[in-house]
Amino acid sequence: MTVQTYSSRDFTRDLGAAKRAAAHGPVLITDRGRPAYALLSIEDYYALSGARQSSLLDVMDAIPGGMGIEFDPPTAHIALLVADLI
C-alpha cells in the first residue's frame, strides 16, 4: 500500500486522479506543505474504524420513531398487451 500526497491545489484541480490514487492506498492532502486531510477508500475507512457497512435495512431501522408505522401499498393492476410487430 503506497501513500500518495497531493497539495490542496492539485487535489482541487484533479479530484478524479486523487480518487483513483485512493483506490491503491491513502492519499494525504497537504495545506501549505503540511498534511491536513487523508482520503481513503471506503473499505480502508471501515477497516480502520472497525465499523461495518450499513445495509439499507439497518439505516431504515435506525430512523427514530419509525416503529409501528403501517405500510400497506396498493396493488398495481397491470395489463400486458401483445406487441403487434407487423
Helices and strands as residue ranges (DSSP letters): E 4-7, H 8-13, H 15-22, E 27-31, E 34-39, H 42-49, H 56-61
